[in-house]
Amino acid sequence: MAKFRCVCGQLISTSGEIPNPIEWHCISDVNLGRLVDDGTADDVYHASTIFYRCPASDHLWVFWDGIDKSPSLYSPTPKTNFEPEGIIEEHPES
């Protein structure tokens, strides 16, 4: 797959410019912990999940099962004034 169209109509390119400014890599804390001491950049790349962020709408296209499978779509919600009410501190400062 070299290109696909976002739900907003924007064309998303999975190839071309390197590094790709709309391609992101996400790695779980568990996988990162396994690689942090002895892993190479290539190991991290292969352990990561690839996603693309639409530059027009901020939709995220996440390839959880690999780039050769269908992605999951995550839609942004309108931004609100976030107030961290109800957050419990596990280690309060003394």
C-alpha positions as CSV (number, residue, x, y, z in Angstrom):
1,M,0.0,0.0,0.0
2,A,1.5,3.3,-1.0
3,K,-1.5,5.6,-0.5
4,F,-5.0,5.6,1.0
5,R,-7.7,8.2,1.5
6,C,-8.6,9.5,5.0
7,V,-12.3,9.8,5.8
8,C,-11.8,13.6,5.5
9,G,-10.7,13.2,1.9
10,Q,-7.0,13.8,2.4
11,L,-4.6,11.5,0.6
12,I,-2.3,9.7,3.0
13,S,1.0,8.5,1.6
14,T,2.8,5.6,3.2
15,S,5.8,6.0,1.0
16,G,7.9,8.9,-0.4
17,E,9.6,11.3,1.8
18,I,12.0,9.7,4.4
19,P,11.5,10.3,7.2
20,N,7.8,10.4,6.5
21,P,6.4,13.4,8.5
22,I,3.0,11.7,9.0
23,E,4.2,8.2,9.9
24,W,4.6,7.5,13.6
25,H,5.9,4.5,15.5
26,C,4.5,3.4,18.9
27,I,6.0,0.8,21.1
28,S,4.5,-0.7,24.3
29,D,6.3,-0.2,27.5
30,V,6.9,-4.0,27.8
31,N,8.5,-4.2,24.4
32,L,10.6,-1.1,25.0
33,G,11.8,-2.6,28.3
34,R,12.9,-5.7,26.5
35,L,14.9,-3.7,24.0
36,V,16.3,-0.9,26.0
37,D,19.6,-2.5,26.9
38,D,20.4,-4.7,23.9
39,G,18.0,-3.7,21.2
40,T,19.1,-1.9,18.0
41,A,17.1,0.8,16.2
42,D,16.0,-1.9,13.8
43,D,14.7,-4.0,16.6
44,V,12.7,-1.1,18.0
45,Y,11.3,-0.4,14.5
46,H,10.1,-4.0,14.0
47,A,8.6,-4.1,17.5
48,S,6.7,-0.9,17.0
49,T,3.1,-0.3,15.7
50,I,3.0,2.0,12.7
51,F,0.3,4.7,12.5
52,Y,-0.4,7.6,10.2
53,R,-1.7,11.0,11.4
54,C,-3.8,12.8,8.8
55,P,-2.3,16.3,8.4
56,A,-5.7,17.7,7.6
57,S,-8.0,16.2,10.3
58,D,-5.7,14.6,12.9
59,H,-7.4,11.2,12.4
60,L,-5.1,8.4,13.4
61,W,-4.8,5.3,11.2
62,V,-3.2,2.6,13.4
63,F,-1.9,-0.7,11.9
64,W,-2.2,-2.9,15.0
65,D,-1.8,-6.1,13.0
66,G,0.9,-4.9,10.6
67,I,1.0,-2.7,7.5
68,D,-0.4,-5.5,5.3
69,K,-3.7,-5.6,7.4
70,S,-6.6,-3.1,7.6
71,P,-5.9,-0.3,10.0
72,S,-8.1,0.9,12.9
73,L,-9.3,4.5,12.7
74,Y,-9.3,6.8,15.7
75,S,-11.2,10.1,15.3
76,P,-10.2,13.2,17.3
77,T,-12.8,14.7,19.6
78,P,-13.3,18.5,20.0
79,K,-10.7,20.0,22.3
80,T,-12.1,21.1,25.7
81,N,-10.6,22.8,28.6
82,F,-9.0,19.7,30.3
83,E,-8.8,19.9,34.0
84,P,-7.2,17.0,35.8
85,E,-9.9,16.6,38.5
86,G,-10.0,13.4,40.3
87,I,-6.4,12.4,39.6
88,I,-5.0,10.5,42.5
89,E,-1.4,10.9,43.4
90,E,0.3,7.6,44.2
91,H,3.4,9.2,45.7
92,P,2.4,12.6,47.1
93,E,5.3,14.9,47.7
94,S,6.3,15.3,51.4
